[in-house]
Amino acid sequence: MQIVLHAGAHFTEEERLVRCLLRNKEDFSKRGIAVPGPGKYRSLLKQTMAALQEAPPAPDARDVLLDLILDEENADRMILSHMFLFGAPRSCIRNGFIYEAAPERVAQLSALFAHDEVELFLAMRNPATFLPALFDQAPQDDMEAFLRGADPYAIRWSETLSAIRSAAPDVTITTWCFEDMPMLWAQIVRELAGLEHGEKIVGGFDLLSEIMSKEGMQRFRAYLKTHPTMTEMQKRRVIVAFLDKFAIEDEIEEELNAPGWTEDTIEAMTDIYEEDMERVARIPGVSFIAP
């Protein structure tokens, strides 16, 4: 079976993505793609991960887990989404590393599903906004204490993804930037489901409709109807153009809770993030979805 693990990251529209997948549940099921409700498996995954910390998986552990999750549904591909798979927001940064627990946990899941094809899907987000979002949920009163002395300029997604690949070389990784998600939404859903480019899905513009005015969405949909042969790349350019004119400012602007940081801090970290994305795109076994 193809086991698809969507692990967030935190604060990257992860729950909205799950809701979109569930809207397609019936259609996907007809094609052998299972989208179990999160209530069926999140606690099971948590218990499984705790057990794997203590001992290797029992010979029947994989079959028992799948029987509990699928509940007699026949599937060739199963999509599971759990943004706490690598830890809670307050513990995401350890020793200057994003999701320090991720390599070990992916390796453990790879061992559990040793005879299956395991795929990891993980969104990345600019540390300049990601760290403040995590800090907002943390018990610490200042950013330095939250980072435990780590240098925010030294935090790299490429290090996390490289470590996961080293720990679990049989697990393929698909990743993308949170900032690009309005343009990539439909493709991300298709990739999770293992569909071909351009195949019809429900909710392909779910995120876009949240950040674009009603008038803008109406005009955008009308434009698509009059240009039915556009490629995905052309659609993305059209989305950018419409967002430039019809974006809801309150939905795209964010107040950052980052005491002591300045605009120069944000700008410098953003430059580093963009350079890091070039490294991510070159990691063997990593599929980087770009606009």
Secondary structure as GFF3:
##gff-version 3
##sequence-region A 1 291
A	DSSP	beta_strand	2	6	.	.	.	ID=ss1
A	DSSP	alpha_helix	14	23	.	.	.	ID=ss2
A	DSSP	alpha_helix	25	30	.	.	.	ID=ss3
A	DSSP	beta_strand	33	34	.	.	.	ID=ss4
A	DSSP	alpha_helix	38	54	.	.	.	ID=ss5
A	DSSP	alpha_helix	61	70	.	.	.	ID=ss6
A	DSSP	beta_strand	77	81	.	.	.	ID=ss7
A	DSSP	three_ten_helix	89	91	.	.	.	ID=ss8
A	DSSP	beta_strand	93	94	.	.	.	ID=ss9
A	DSSP	beta_strand	97	98	.	.	.	ID=ss10
A	DSSP	alpha_helix	102	112	.	.	.	ID=ss11
A	DSSP	beta_strand	117	124	.	.	.	ID=ss12
A	DSSP	alpha_helix	127	135	.	.	.	ID=ss13
A	DSSP	alpha_helix	143	146	.	.	.	ID=ss14
A	DSSP	three_ten_helix	152	154	.	.	.	ID=ss15
A	DSSP	alpha_helix	157	167	.	.	.	ID=ss16
A	DSSP	beta_strand	172	177	.	.	.	ID=ss17
A	DSSP	three_ten_helix	178	180	.	.	.	ID=ss18
A	DSSP	alpha_helix	181	193	.	.	.	ID=ss19
A	DSSP	alpha_helix	206	211	.	.	.	ID=ss20
A	DSSP	alpha_helix	214	226	.	.	.	ID=ss21
A	DSSP	alpha_helix	232	246	.	.	.	ID=ss22
A	DSSP	alpha_helix	249	252	.	.	.	ID=ss23
A	DSSP	alpha_helix	263	281	.	.	.	ID=ss24
A	DSSP	beta_strand	286	289	.	.	.	ID=ss25
###
